[in-house]
Structures are given as C-alpha cells and as structure tokens.
Amino acid sequence: MIAKPNPKEKYDLICVGGGIMSATLALMTKIIDPDAKIIIFERLKKVAQESTEAWNNSGTGHSAFCELNYTPEKEDGSIDISKAKQIFQQYEQSKQFWSYLLEKGLLKKPKSFIHSSPHHSWVTGQDNVDFLKKRHAEMTKSFMFEEMKFSEKPEDLEKWFPLIMEGRNIDEPVAGTRMELGTGVNFGNLTEQFFRILEEEYKVPILLDHDVLDIDPYTKDEWLIEAKYNKTGYKTYYDSKHVFIGAGGGALPLLQKVEIEEKEGYGGFPVSGQWLFCKNQDVIEKHDAKVYSKAGPDAPPMSTPHLDTRYIDGKKQLLFGPFAGFSTKFLKEGSYLDLPKSINFTNIPSMWGVFWHNIPLTKYLLGQIQMDHEDRMDELRNFVKNAKSDEWELKVAGQRVQIIKKDEEQGGTLEFGTDVVHSKDGRITALLGASPGASTTVHIMIDILKIAFPEKLEQEPVKAKLDEMIPFWNREISEDNKEEFREIQRKTSKLLELDALH
C-alpha cells in the first residue's frame, strides 16, 4: 500500500510499458482526444526493447494465411476457419491505422517497418497434404482468402521456396499454399516511430529507466502510481483516472499488486523463444518468404516451426524456429525471482491444474530445453535438407509469459492468446499473454478504449475520427461490404507500399 503523499501531477491515462501496446493506445487516444493528458513509463533505458524488439518478435504480420493452428480440423473432418477470419480482420485494422498515419504525414517511410513477404504453409506426408488441400478448399470459399494458391507440384514449390525444395526427394508427398498479400513487420521500428510521434507531435512525456512499483486506489475515481527513477532511486507519485498495464511479461507481477478482484487466479508460465539464424549470405538470398508448417503432436501452438525471412535494421535475415527454453524471468531483462514471486494463494489451484492436465506439454518443454545445437540442426534439416551446422547460430529472443487462468473443471487452463483483464469500471486495464500479439494491437486497443472510455466512444466526433482512422473499427468485414473493404485494402496497400495490390 502506497503511503498517499501528494501526487506530482494528475493524468487522464498512464501507460506502463514502452512497447507497441502502450504506444498504440496512447497515440490512438491522443488522436481522438488531443486534450487527454498522458504519460508513459518504461523500466529500460530505451523503448521497444523487450517483446517488441525486432529480434524478439515473430516479425510476421499475422493474417492467418499460413498459420495452420488457426484452422483446426474438427472431429467430423471439416476445417474450422473462424479463427483465421478473425485474425485476418484484426490485422487489416492495424494496416488501416498505419496507413492513416502515413497519409497524415505522421509515419514516415513505410518500408522501414513493413514489406511484402509471401506467406506459405508447407507440409509433407499424405495425411498432411490431404489436410492442407481441405484447408485451402475451405478458406478460398471466403473472399478474404480467395487468392490463396495451392499446389502439390514440385516445380511450383521450387519457385515459391527453392531453399526448402533443394535436395528433396520428389517422391515424397508434399504440398504448399501461397498468399502474395503476406507481410513482414519490424514492430521495433514501428514502435520507435510511434513514440517519436507522441513526443514531438503530442508532447507526451515518456519516462525511461522508471519502474512502476505499485498502483493503489487514491480517490473514488483515481489511481495513485508510485514510480522510481532507477538511476537515482528517487520515487515520485502520480494520479490518473485510467491506468493501462502493457508491460509484456512484467504486466502480471504489477497487476497482482492492484486491488481489483478480477486479477484473482491469474498466473504465468515463462517460456524463452530461441531461433537459429543464418550467417551465410548466399543461403539467406535463396529464400524470400515466410513458410510455416505443422507443430508436433504435443507442441503448443506458439511452437509452429517456420523458416522466416525478416528485415532487421535494413538487413535481410533468415531465421528458423522457434525453440523453447526456460527461465524463471518474466522479461528478458527481468529477475530470476519473477516466477516464484508471482505464485500466491489465489493462483496455486490454477497453476497446479495446468501442470496436472498438461503433462505432455511439460515433457515437450523438457525435451526442448535438453536440445543441443545438432538436435536443433536436425529440426532445421526437416526444412532445409542441406543446412550446415557452422552456418547457423542460436539466438535467444524474448521471454513470453503464457497466461494461466482459473477454470472450474480443471483448476486452471493455459492460454496461448491475449487476455484483457480490467476492473469493473474500466479504469484499470492490463494486457496478459502473447500470440498473435503485436499484429492485432490496433484491435486490442479498440477493445481497451471501449472498456476504459465508453463515454468518449459514444460521441459523434470521436466515432467520425475512428471511422477515418480505422474504417472497420466497429464492424465486421463481410460479403455485404466486400467492395468497400476491397477499395480500402487497395488504398492501404498503396500507402504502405506493399507489392501485392488487388
């Protein structure tokens, strides 16, 4: 409990965390309400250094074109594409917002943060080929995915991803799909640009090297925030009508200090993301795509293996993974005490329930942790037959905290998506979880605005501004508005300088 000193200043919104989530929420809020007083805290000395940093993020603009875990096969053999349609729409909202910022001259040089990168699914073995064929047939019934190509012909696949087909036995059943509309995104660069806009255009203070230590009720309608400047240890206090906790893996420990009942039962399980990255430029140049395959039988959805072209700091890179590691840290720059400190009486049943009902997953993670370089290279050679061990190196990416929440039947369940936890009055909101994360940030922040500022979103000028920023912010993309959506998609692609236009 904070001792209730006189706060330094009063704010309408305080954002905790210097990543894409806080940056997007703050920027959207300032655009719809320029008078809103906002401040942002980041514990590190630079923004976009944890989950948003380019090496730590998946780098894929997730549109559900290639991620097979978004299109599960049901017991009756049919393919459920509802999740894929949802993710597609959410990513289109992000692209609409980014293109609005470009049109207004706030964002610069789209190729610094987004580029065209065809998205592929690729499988081997007759059962998997049959699944991919059914998936393609089902997805192309929707106009969202009608341009998806499918092929079992080796000559087509060699054109799509030659590095994968090089040296492969052509008698092996193999198939792939391709979407030209796929993108790669450097969310680190995008986030840095957002913070530049906030500082230069909207004069929003961004306090770096500041830890938020506690959040307590101050008055009936305000929260008191205690923050420490790490360089000096000096503590300051702020009060705010709304607080958003978007601190990646650091969100859960801070949320646990907040006096709201909605936090009860939440726990977290940290998993390190690890990637093999290629050091041979000749090999890197042979691949220019994102290629996803199927995860193993006991592997979590986040472990879907992929061979991934990315552009980081203006340079083309080639990565393969992810592999799972383990650390008790909740952040890459966190503390080894993060996990033990997060366990309390309210979430022990959830944590135990998840462990008891996910023993195969536990075995999978243990197996991943025990892998050495040659074990990982063997996994890579399922994709790249001729991969040489000395041309690939392991890089530890960011920490991901998989969310554990209460469940009446099992005690607890392990969530692989993103949860918005909020107080009943919406004055405290926190974001927990991981994938698809950054790609759907705009959609998530629209939900946060609806929770935190419902009165603002009822105002006609605010609705009009949101319609201008994100034309499909409050409605579904459907056959009824197909032509309107296509026109907006064409405009968005042009502003973002993407190659594939309708």
Secondary structure by P-SEA (a helix, b strand, c coil): ccccccccccccbbbccccaaaaaaaaaaaaacccbbbbbbbccccccccccccccccccccccccccccccccccccccaaaaaaaaaaaaaaaaaaaaaaaacccccccccbbbbbbbcccccaaaaaaaaaaaaaaacccccccbbbbccaaaaaaacccccccccccccccbbbbccccccaaaaaaaaaaaaaaacccccccccccccccccccccbbbbbbbcccccbbbbbbccbbbbccccaaaaaaaaccccccccbbbbbbbbbbbbbccaaaaaaccbbbbbbccccccccccccbbbbbcccbbbbbcccbbbbbccccccccccccccccccccaaaaaaaaaacaaaaaaaaaaaaccaaaaaaaaaacccccccccbbbbbcbbbbbbbbbbccccbbbbcbbbbbbcccccbbbbbbbcccccaaaaaaaaaaaaccccccccaaaaaaaaaacccccccccccaaaaaaaaaaaaaaaacccccc
